[in-house]
Amino acid sequence: MENYWEKSISFEEYLTIGKQRLENPANQQEIDYKQYYELGLQRIERTLKKYVPNEDQLKELEAKNFNGKILIISEVWCGDASFYRSCFG
């Protein structure tokens, strides 16, 4: 697990890498996944602009009083990736 933390990146770095892979694919897999990178980045951008947690969600999150780190393993092309940042701040 420590190895994952050492290799971790910020959400901003994650977006930058996704955009780089879309604009300048480095290998055949990135070329093959180009449409998924594009769609994933669009979803992420839309979620960042549109998602606003409601009062109940904010209260529940505050009640947890969480003090720690969360490691999310994801790729920009994955459909679920668009919701991670909005869920965790």
HELIX and SHEET records of a PDB file:
HELIX    1   1 GLU A    2  GLU A    6  1                                   5    
HELIX    2   2 PHE A   11  GLU A   23  1                                  13    
HELIX    3   3 GLN A   28  ASP A   32  1                                   5    
HELIX    4   4 LYS A   34  LYS A   50  1                                  17    
HELIX    5   5 GLU A   55  LYS A   64  1                                  10    
HELIX    6   6 GLY A   79  PHE A   83  5                                   5    
HELIX    7   7 TYR A   84  PHE A   88  1                                   5    
END                                                                             
